[in-house]
Amino acid sequence: MNFDILQLLRDYNVEHCASGHKHVQAGWIGVRCPFCTGNPGWHLGWNISGGFWHCWRCGWHPLHATVAAILSVPERATTHILANYKLR
């Protein structure tokens, strides 16, 4: 299942970089990784066509846990939040 993560990031005022930014490859949306220790950097990416998160430093992360960490909300709240951004 895929989501409009770009709109979610905009709505929740999460700093992000779109494809074309020097730290983001085509087909990805980049955010600062909340899971990396030390320098969070722009390592975490959302693969637009695949619908998954991957950090170039610490690897794959599950959808709900990642959204919860990025938005600073409880993981249980992400099901309702993501339902509003589901692509049809």
DSSP file (Angstrom, degrees, kcal/mol; ACC not computed):
  #  RESIDUE AA STRUCTURE BP1 BP2  ACC     N-H-->O    O-->H-N    N-H-->O    O-->H-N    TCO  KAPPA ALPHA  PHI   PSI    X-CA   Y-CA   Z-CA
    1    1 A M              0   0    0      0, 0.0     2,-0.3     0, 0.0    85,-0.0   0.000 360.0 360.0 360.0 143.1    0.0    0.0    0.0
    2    2 A N        -     0   0    0     85,-0.3    85,-2.3     2,-0.0     2,-0.3  -0.846 360.0-162.1-118.5 153.3    1.3    3.5   -0.8
    3    3 A F  B     -A   86   0A   0     -2,-0.3     2,-1.8    83,-0.2     3,-0.2  -0.885  33.0-111.6-130.3 156.8    0.8    6.8    0.9
    4    4 A D     >  +     0   0    0     81,-2.9     4,-2.0    -2,-0.3     3,-0.3  -0.590  46.8 165.2 -86.1  74.4    1.1   10.5    0.1
    5    5 A I  H  >  +     0   0    0     -2,-1.8     4,-2.9     1,-0.2     5,-0.2   0.843  68.4  61.3 -63.6 -34.4    4.0   10.8    2.4
    6    6 A L  H  > S+     0   0    0     -3,-0.2     4,-2.0     1,-0.2    -1,-0.2   0.923 106.9  44.5 -59.1 -44.7    5.0   14.2    0.9
    7    7 A Q  H  > S+     0   0    0     -3,-0.3     4,-3.0     2,-0.2    -1,-0.2   0.893 111.9  53.2 -67.4 -39.1    1.6   15.7    1.8
    8    8 A L  H  X S+     0   0    0     -4,-2.0     4,-2.1     2,-0.2    -2,-0.2   0.935 109.4  48.7 -59.6 -46.6    1.9   14.1    5.3
    9    9 A L  H  <>S+     0   0    0     -4,-2.9     5,-2.9     1,-0.2    -1,-0.2   0.896 113.3  47.3 -62.0 -40.3    5.3   15.7    5.9
   10   10 A R  H ><5S+     0   0    0     -4,-2.0     3,-1.5    -5,-0.2    -2,-0.2   0.943 111.5  50.1 -64.5 -47.5    4.0   19.1    4.7
   11   11 A D  H 3<5S+     0   0    0     -4,-3.0    -2,-0.2     1,-0.3    -1,-0.2   0.829 116.1  41.8 -61.9 -33.3    0.9   18.9    6.9
   12   12 A Y  T 3<5S-     0   0    0     -4,-2.1    -1,-0.3    -5,-0.2    -2,-0.2   0.242 111.4-119.2 -99.7  12.3    2.9   18.0   10.0
   13   13 A N  T < 5 +     0   0    0     -3,-1.5     2,-0.6     1,-0.2    -3,-0.2   0.868  52.9 164.0  53.3  43.6    5.7   20.5    9.2
   14   14 A V      < -     0   0    0     -5,-2.9    -1,-0.2    -6,-0.2     2,-0.1  -0.822  42.1-118.7 -92.8 124.7    8.4   17.9    8.9
   15   15 A E        +     0   0    0     -2,-0.6    17,-0.5    17,-0.0     2,-0.3  -0.407  49.7 159.5 -61.2 132.9   11.5   19.1    7.2
   16   16 A H        -     0   0    0     15,-0.1     2,-0.4    -2,-0.1    15,-0.2  -0.956  35.0-135.6-152.1 166.3   12.1   17.1    4.1
   17   17 A C  B     -B   30   0B   0     13,-2.5    13,-3.0    -2,-0.3     2,-0.2  -0.989  19.2-147.4-128.4 137.2   13.9   17.0    0.7
   18   18 A A    >   -     0   0    0     -2,-0.4     3,-2.0    11,-0.2     6,-0.2  -0.475  43.9 -63.5 -96.1 172.1   12.4   15.9   -2.5
   19   19 A S  T 3  S+     0   0    0      9,-0.4    -1,-0.2     1,-0.2     6,-0.2  -0.242 121.9  43.9 -51.2 140.0   14.0   14.2   -5.5
   20   20 A G  T 3  S+     0   0    0      4,-1.1    -1,-0.2     1,-0.5     2,-0.1   0.057  81.1 119.5 105.4 -24.0   16.6   16.5   -7.0
   21   21 A H  S X  S-     0   0    0     -3,-2.0     3,-2.0     1,-0.1    -1,-0.5  -0.451  79.3-112.6 -68.5 149.4   18.1   17.6   -3.7
   22   22 A K  T 3  S+     0   0    0      1,-0.3    -1,-0.1    -3,-0.1    -3,-0.0   0.717 117.0  45.2 -61.0 -20.1   21.8   16.7   -3.4
   23   23 A H  T 3  S+     0   0    0      1,-0.1     2,-0.5     2,-0.1    -1,-0.3   0.382 104.7  72.3-101.0   3.6   21.0   14.2   -0.7
   24   24 A V    <   -     0   0    0     -3,-2.0    -4,-1.1    -6,-0.2     2,-0.1  -0.971  69.1-143.7-128.6 125.3   18.0   12.6   -2.3
   25   25 A Q    >   -     0   0    0     -2,-0.5     3,-1.5    -6,-0.2    -4,-0.1  -0.406  42.9 -79.6 -78.2 159.4   18.0   10.2   -5.3
   26   26 A A  T 3  S+     0   0    0      1,-0.2    -1,-0.1    -7,-0.1     3,-0.1  -0.318 119.3  28.6 -56.5 137.5   15.2   10.3   -7.9
   27   27 A G  T 3  S+     0   0    0      1,-0.3    21,-2.4    -3,-0.1    22,-0.5   0.527 106.3  95.0  88.1   6.5   12.1    8.5   -6.7
   28   28 A W  E <   - C   0  47B   0     -3,-1.5     2,-0.4    19,-0.2    -9,-0.4  -0.885  58.9-149.1-128.3 157.4   12.8    9.2   -3.0
   29   29 A I  E     - C   0  46B   0     17,-1.5    17,-2.7    -2,-0.3     2,-0.3  -1.000  25.7-146.9-122.3 128.6   11.8   11.7   -0.4
   30   30 A G  E     +BC  17  45B   0    -13,-3.0   -13,-2.5    -2,-0.4     2,-0.3  -0.763  21.9 167.4-104.3 142.9   14.4   12.4    2.3
   31   31 A V  E     - C   0  44B   0     13,-2.8    13,-1.4    -2,-0.3     2,-0.3  -0.914  47.2 -84.5-137.8 166.6   14.1   13.2    6.0
   32   32 A R        -     0   0    0    -17,-0.5    10,-0.2    -2,-0.3     9,-0.2  -0.593  51.6-115.6 -72.8 132.6   16.4   13.3    8.9
   33   33 A C        -     0   0    0      7,-1.3     3,-0.3     8,-1.2    -1,-0.1  -0.575  23.1-166.2 -76.9 119.3   16.7    9.9   10.4
   34   34 A P  S    S+     0   0    0      0, 0.0    -1,-0.2     0, 0.0    -2,-0.0   0.577  87.0  56.1 -78.0  -7.5   15.3    9.7   13.9
   35   35 A F  S    S+     0   0    0      5,-0.1     2,-0.2     2,-0.1    -2,-0.1   0.675  82.7  96.7 -97.6 -20.5   16.9    6.3   14.4
   36   36 A C        -     0   0    0     -3,-0.3     2,-0.3     4,-0.1     5,-0.0  -0.482  69.2-135.6 -72.5 137.2   20.5    7.1   13.7
   37   37 A T  S    S+     0   0    0     -2,-0.2     2,-0.6     2,-0.1    -2,-0.1  -0.652  75.4   5.8 -87.9 151.7   22.7    7.9   16.6
   38   38 A G  S    S+     0   0    0     -2,-0.3    -2,-0.0     2,-0.0     0, 0.0  -0.687 130.8  23.9  80.6-122.4   25.0   10.9   16.4
   39   39 A N        -     0   0    0     -2,-0.6    -2,-0.1     1,-0.2    -6,-0.1  -0.695  63.0-168.8 -82.5 108.5   24.4   12.8   13.2
   40   40 A P    >   +     0   0    0      0, 0.0    -7,-1.3     0, 0.0     3,-1.0   0.873  29.8 162.8 -67.4 -35.3   20.8   12.1   12.0
   41   41 A G  T 3   -     0   0    0      1,-0.2    -8,-1.2    -9,-0.2     2,-0.7   0.235  61.1 -57.8  47.9-174.1   21.4   13.8    8.6
   42   42 A W  T 3  S+     0   0    0    -10,-0.2    -1,-0.2     1,-0.2   -10,-0.2  -0.350  94.6 122.3 -93.5  50.0   19.2   13.3    5.6
   43   43 A H    <   +     0   0    0     -3,-1.0    13,-2.1    -2,-0.7     2,-0.4   0.718  45.4  84.1 -89.5 -22.6   19.8    9.6    5.6
   44   44 A L  E     -CD  31  55B   0    -13,-1.4   -13,-2.8    -3,-0.4     2,-0.4  -0.690  59.1-176.3 -89.4 130.8   16.2    8.3    5.8
   45   45 A G  E     -CD  30  54B   0      9,-2.7     9,-2.3    -2,-0.4     2,-0.6  -0.952  24.4-142.7-129.7 147.5   14.3    8.0    2.6
   46   46 A W  E     -CD  29  53B   0    -17,-2.7   -17,-1.5    -2,-0.4     2,-0.8  -0.935  21.9-138.5-102.3 122.0   10.8    7.1    1.5
   47   47 A N  E  >> -CD  28  52B   0      5,-3.0     4,-2.6    -2,-0.6     5,-0.7  -0.739  13.3-157.4 -82.2 112.3   10.7    5.2   -1.7
   48   48 A I  T  45S+     0   0    0    -21,-2.4    -1,-0.2    -2,-0.8   -20,-0.1   0.902  87.4  36.3 -62.2 -46.6    7.8    6.7   -3.6
   49   49 A S  T  45S+     0   0    0    -22,-0.5    -1,-0.2     1,-0.2   -21,-0.1   0.844 123.8  41.8 -78.2 -32.4    7.1    3.8   -5.9
   50   50 A G  T  45S-     0   0    0      2,-0.1    -2,-0.2   -48,-0.0    -1,-0.2   0.722  96.6-136.4 -87.5 -22.4    7.8    1.0   -3.4
   51   51 A G  T  <5 +     0   0    0     -4,-2.6     2,-0.3     1,-0.2    -3,-0.2   0.935  59.6 114.2  68.2  47.9    6.2    2.6   -0.4
   52   52 A F  E   < -D   47   0B   0     -5,-0.7    -5,-3.0    10,-0.1     2,-0.3  -0.978  60.8-120.8-146.3 159.8    8.9    1.8    2.2
   53   53 A W  E     +DE  46  61B   0      8,-0.7     8,-1.1    -2,-0.3     2,-0.3  -0.783  29.6 172.5 -98.2 142.7   11.4    3.6    4.4
   54   54 A H  E     -DE  45  60B   0     -9,-2.3    -9,-2.7    -2,-0.3     2,-0.5  -0.949  19.9-150.8-150.5 132.0   15.1    3.0    4.2
   55   55 A C  E  >  -DE  44  59B   0      4,-2.6     4,-1.8    -2,-0.3   -11,-0.2  -0.872  13.7-143.3-101.0 134.2   18.0    4.7    6.0
   56   56 A W  T  4 S+     0   0    0    -13,-2.1    -1,-0.1    -2,-0.5   -12,-0.1   0.636 101.0  35.9 -71.6 -12.7   21.3    4.7    4.1
   57   57 A R  T  4 S+     0   0    0      2,-0.2    -1,-0.2   -14,-0.1   -13,-0.0   0.808 131.5  21.2-104.7 -44.3   23.1    4.4    7.4
   58   58 A C  T  4 S-     0   0    0      1,-0.3    -2,-0.2   -15,-0.0     2,-0.1   0.400  99.9-130.5-114.9   4.2   21.0    2.1    9.6
   59   59 A G  E  <  -E   55   0B   0     -4,-1.8    -4,-2.6     2,-0.0    -1,-0.3  -0.396  51.0  -0.4  95.2-163.1   18.8    0.2    7.1
   60   60 A W  E     -E   54   0B   0     -6,-0.3    -6,-0.2    -2,-0.1   -16,-0.0  -0.333  55.1-167.8 -70.4 145.9   15.1   -0.5    6.6
   61   61 A H  E     -E   53   0B   0     -8,-1.1    -8,-0.7    -2,-0.1    -2,-0.0  -0.998  26.9-105.1-136.2 141.4   12.5    0.7    9.1
   62   62 A P     >  -     0   0    0      0, 0.0     4,-2.2     0, 0.0     5,-0.2  -0.309  30.4-118.7 -66.8 148.4    8.8   -0.4    9.5
   63   63 A L  H  > S+     0   0    0      1,-0.2     4,-2.5     2,-0.2     5,-0.2   0.919 106.9  41.2 -51.8 -59.2    6.2    2.1    8.3
   64   64 A H  H  > S+     0   0    0      1,-0.2     4,-2.3     2,-0.2    -1,-0.2   0.888 115.5  49.1 -66.3 -41.5    4.3    2.7   11.5
   65   65 A A  H  > S+     0   0    0      2,-0.2     4,-2.0     1,-0.2    -1,-0.2   0.886 113.6  48.1 -64.3 -37.7    7.3    3.0   13.8
   66   66 A T  H  X S+     0   0    0     -4,-2.2     4,-2.6     2,-0.2     5,-0.2   0.928 111.7  47.3 -70.3 -46.1    9.0    5.4   11.4
   67   67 A V  H  X S+     0   0    0     -4,-2.5     4,-2.6    -5,-0.2     5,-0.2   0.910 112.2  51.8 -61.6 -41.4    6.0    7.6   11.0
   68   68 A A  H  X>S+     0   0    0     -4,-2.3     5,-1.8    -5,-0.2     4,-1.2   0.918 112.0  46.1 -60.7 -43.6    5.6    7.7   14.8
   69   69 A A  H  <5S+     0   0    0     -4,-2.0    -2,-0.2     2,-0.2    -1,-0.2   0.905 114.2  47.2 -67.3 -41.4    9.2    8.6   15.3
   70   70 A I  H  <5S+     0   0    0     -4,-2.6    -2,-0.2     1,-0.2    -1,-0.2   0.898 120.7  37.1 -67.4 -40.3    9.2   11.4   12.6
   71   71 A L  H  <5S-     0   0    0     -4,-2.6    -1,-0.2    -5,-0.2    -2,-0.2   0.551 104.1-127.4 -89.4  -7.8    5.9   12.9   13.9
   72   72 A S  T  <5 +     0   0    0     -4,-1.2    -3,-0.2     1,-0.2    -4,-0.1   0.939  66.4 127.1  57.1  50.3    6.7   12.3   17.6
   73   73 A V  S   <S-     0   0    0     -5,-1.8    -1,-0.2    -6,-0.2    -2,-0.1  -0.869  70.4 -83.9-126.7 162.3    3.4   10.6   18.2
   74   74 A P    >   -     0   0    0      0, 0.0     3,-1.6     0, 0.0     4,-0.5  -0.402  38.9-121.4 -64.5 145.1    2.5    7.2   19.7
   75   75 A E  G >  S+     0   0    0      1,-0.3     3,-1.4     2,-0.2     4,-0.4   0.845 111.0  63.1 -57.4 -34.9    2.8    4.3   17.2
   76   76 A R  G 3  S+     0   0    0      1,-0.3     3,-0.5     2,-0.2     4,-0.4   0.751  96.8  59.5 -63.9 -22.1   -0.8    3.4   17.7
   77   77 A A  G <> S+     0   0    0     -3,-1.6     4,-1.9     1,-0.2    -1,-0.3   0.667  87.4  75.9 -77.9 -16.7   -1.8    6.8   16.4
   78   78 A T  H <> S+     0   0    0     -3,-1.4     4,-3.1    -4,-0.5     5,-0.3   0.782  82.8  63.9 -71.4 -26.3   -0.2    6.2   13.0
   79   79 A T  H  > S+     0   0    0     -3,-0.5     4,-1.5    -4,-0.4    -1,-0.2   0.942 109.3  40.3 -60.9 -46.6   -2.9    3.9   11.7
   80   80 A H  H  > S+     0   0    0     -4,-0.4     4,-0.9    -3,-0.2    -2,-0.2   0.909 116.7  50.0 -67.6 -42.8   -5.5    6.7   11.8
   81   81 A I  H >< S+     0   0    0     -4,-1.9     3,-1.1     1,-0.2     4,-0.3   0.949 111.4  47.5 -61.6 -49.8   -3.0    9.3   10.5
   82   82 A L  H >< S+     0   0    0     -4,-3.1     3,-1.7     1,-0.3     4,-0.4   0.813 100.2  67.2 -65.2 -29.7   -1.9    7.1    7.6
   83   83 A A  H >< S+     0   0    0     -4,-1.5     3,-0.7     1,-0.3    -1,-0.3   0.832  96.8  56.2 -59.3 -30.5   -5.5    6.3    6.6
   84   84 A N  T << S+     0   0    0     -3,-1.1    -1,-0.3    -4,-0.9    -2,-0.2   0.614 111.6  42.5 -75.7 -11.8   -5.9   10.0    5.7
   85   85 A Y  T <  S+     0   0    0     -3,-1.7   -81,-2.9    -4,-0.3    -1,-0.2   0.234  79.1 132.6-119.2  11.4   -2.9    9.8    3.3
   86   86 A K  B <   -A    3   0A   0     -3,-0.7     2,-0.3    -4,-0.4   -83,-0.2  -0.463  55.6-128.2 -67.3 130.6   -3.6    6.5    1.6
   87   87 A L              0   0    0    -85,-2.3   -85,-0.3    -2,-0.2    -1,-0.1  -0.621 360.0 360.0 -79.2 138.1   -3.4    6.7   -2.2
   88   88 A R              0   0    0     -2,-0.3    -1,-0.1   -85,-0.0    -2,-0.0   0.419 360.0 360.0-100.9 360.0   -6.4    5.4   -4.0
